[in-house]
Amino acid sequence: MTTFSNDKAIYLQMADRLCDEILAGLYGDDDRIPSVREYAVLLQVNTNTAVKAYDALARDGIIYNRRGLGYFVSAGARDTIMQARRREFMEQTLPDVFRRMRLLGIGIDEVVKRWE
């Protein structure tokens, strides 16, 4: 059973999961992805929630619909996702990490040592 967090709408978490699957190489350019119904059943959510997730991804150019055939991964979707995630990391996640490091007295050298 899939568990969702309370800090983000379920349809956005579903969209993120599909993006994760694209990044991981589960789906490549022009590959068919599960239908809205299949994905809703897989994640045990309402079909309307899955529709919202797919609509959001289509709006962002990550997937596209071929009438009567289903949804497919847009060409270059992996790069689009990667750029958006990197930008989000640099603009949102990293500043929070730096703030916490300052509060806890953790220097960049300590982080680099841990990284290696």
C-alpha positions in Angstrom: 0.0 0.0 0.0 1.3 3.4 -0.9 1.5 6.0 1.8 1.2 9.7 1.2 2.4 12.5 3.3 0.2 15.3 4.7 2.4 18.2 3.5 1.5 18.0 -0.2 -1.7 17.3 -2.2 -2.0 13.6 -3.1 -2.2 14.4 -6.8 1.1 16.3 -6.7 2.7 13.4 -4.8 1.4 11.1 -7.6 2.9 13.3 -10.2 6.2 13.4 -8.3 6.2 9.6 -8.2 5.6 9.3 -11.9 8.5 11.8 -12.4 10.7 9.7 -10.2 9.9 6.7 -12.3 10.8 8.6 -15.5 14.1 9.8 -13.8 14.9 6.2 -12.8 14.5 5.1 -16.4 11.3 3.1 -15.9 9.7 5.1 -18.7 11.6 6.7 -21.6 10.7 9.2 -24.3 7.4 8.2 -26.1 6.9 5.2 -23.8 3.3 4.5 -22.7 2.6 5.0 -19.0 -0.1 3.3 -17.0 -3.6 4.5 -17.8 -5.2 6.9 -15.3 -7.4 4.0 -14.0 -4.4 1.6 -13.7 -2.3 4.2 -11.8 -5.3 5.0 -9.5 -5.8 1.3 -8.7 -2.0 0.8 -8.2 -1.8 3.6 -5.7 -5.2 3.0 -4.2 -6.6 6.5 -4.9 -9.7 7.9 -6.5 -9.6 8.1 -10.3 -10.3 11.8 -10.1 -7.1 12.3 -8.1 -5.1 10.4 -10.8 -6.8 12.6 -13.5 -5.5 15.7 -11.7 -2.0 14.3 -11.5 -2.0 13.4 -15.2 -3.4 16.8 -16.1 -0.7 18.6 -14.1 2.0 16.5 -15.9 0.5 17.2 -19.3 0.4 20.9 -18.5 4.1 20.8 -17.6 4.9 19.0 -20.9 6.0 15.8 -19.1 3.4 13.5 -20.7 1.0 13.8 -23.6 -2.2 12.1 -24.5 -2.8 10.2 -27.7 -6.5 9.9 -28.1 -7.7 6.4 -27.7 -4.2 5.1 -26.9 -3.4 6.6 -23.5 -0.7 8.8 -22.1 3.0 8.8 -23.2 6.2 10.3 -21.9 7.1 13.5 -23.8 10.4 13.7 -25.6 12.9 15.3 -23.3 10.7 14.8 -20.2 13.6 13.4 -18.2 15.7 16.6 -18.8 12.7 18.8 -18.1 12.2 17.0 -14.7 15.9 17.1 -13.9 16.1 20.9 -14.5 13.0 21.6 -12.5 14.2 19.4 -9.6 17.7 20.9 -9.6 16.2 24.4 -9.6 13.9 23.5 -6.7 16.8 22.0 -4.8 19.0 25.0 -5.2 16.3 27.6 -4.4 14.3 25.8 -1.7 16.1 22.8 -0.2 19.7 24.0 -0.1 18.9 27.4 1.7 17.1 25.4 4.4 20.0 23.0 4.7 22.4 26.0 5.1 20.2 27.6 7.7 20.1 24.4 9.7 23.9 24.0 9.4 24.4 27.5 10.8 22.0 26.8 13.7 23.8 23.5 14.5 27.3 24.8 13.9 28.1 22.4 11.1 30.8 23.7 8.7 31.0 22.9 5.0 34.3 21.0 5.6 32.4 18.6 7.8 29.8 18.1 5.1 32.4 17.5 2.4 34.1 14.9 4.6 30.8 13.1 5.1 30.1 13.4 1.3 33.3 11.6 0.5 
